[in-house]
């Protein structure tokens, strides 16, 4: 069996989280459930909302239609 190399640390390789705690990694993976509108606005506007990582993770449990209001406080569901 081949040992993974140090440079082989892509997410698909399974080695990318080797040094991180499993709980932390699983919490980060939940961010993938944020709506596309929320993710795009977080990335493109680069104005961080007054939310912690834990707050964003809690928002992932909401339907996509409600996430934008919860994260940014506005009634808009479209990207500005």
Legacy VTK file of the C-alpha trace (Angstrom):
# vtk DataFile Version 3.0
C-alpha trace
ASCII
DATASET POLYDATA
POINTS 80 float
0.000 0.000 0.000
1.343 3.422 -0.972
1.814 6.067 1.671
0.320 9.472 0.808
2.867 12.144 0.014
3.017 15.459 1.810
1.996 17.340 -1.331
-1.104 15.193 -1.797
-3.424 17.270 0.359
-6.406 17.998 -1.854
-9.857 17.589 -0.267
-10.463 14.447 -2.320
-7.322 12.774 -1.000
-8.582 12.518 2.575
-5.327 14.021 3.926
-6.330 17.677 3.938
-7.719 17.525 7.484
-5.061 15.277 8.978
-3.964 17.806 11.619
-7.425 19.193 12.392
-9.898 17.846 14.898
-12.747 15.906 13.324
-15.368 18.021 15.132
-13.952 21.234 13.703
-13.788 19.805 10.199
-17.360 18.523 10.371
-18.538 21.967 11.542
-16.770 23.600 8.604
-18.319 21.102 6.214
-21.762 22.285 7.341
-20.999 25.659 5.762
-21.538 23.958 2.418
-25.263 24.085 3.243
-25.341 27.885 3.073
-27.428 29.181 0.197
-25.611 30.166 -3.001
-26.830 33.772 -2.539
-25.317 33.985 0.951
-22.027 32.448 -0.162
-21.735 34.734 -3.168
-22.481 37.841 -1.137
-19.980 36.847 1.568
-17.268 36.350 -1.053
-17.949 39.186 -3.502
-18.784 42.010 -1.116
-16.066 41.091 1.362
-17.958 42.882 4.102
-18.183 40.379 6.915
-21.479 40.250 8.759
-21.394 40.544 12.535
-21.685 36.781 12.868
-19.290 34.214 14.234
-18.491 30.919 12.575
-20.918 29.262 14.999
-23.661 31.710 13.970
-23.114 30.910 10.289
-23.212 27.200 11.033
-26.522 27.634 12.890
-27.958 29.443 9.847
-27.297 26.370 7.703
-30.258 24.672 9.391
-32.643 27.277 7.947
-34.219 27.065 4.492
-32.248 28.934 1.849
-35.009 31.549 1.524
-34.522 32.574 5.171
-30.730 32.452 5.332
-30.151 35.805 3.571
-32.374 37.651 6.054
-30.723 35.959 9.011
-27.141 36.625 7.880
-27.483 40.120 6.408
-30.590 41.368 8.166
-32.307 42.566 4.984
-35.405 41.311 3.294
-33.583 40.958 -0.012
-32.922 37.568 -1.486
-31.073 38.914 -4.528
-27.384 39.791 -4.647
-26.723 43.560 -4.749
LINES 1 81
80 0 1 2 3 4 5 6 7 8 9 10 11 12 13 14 15 16 17 18 19 20 21 22 23 24 25 26 27 28 29 30 31 32 33 34 35 36 37 38 39 40 41 42 43 44 45 46 47 48 49 50 51 52 53 54 55 56 57 58 59 60 61 62 63 64 65 66 67 68 69 70 71 72 73 74 75 76 77 78 79
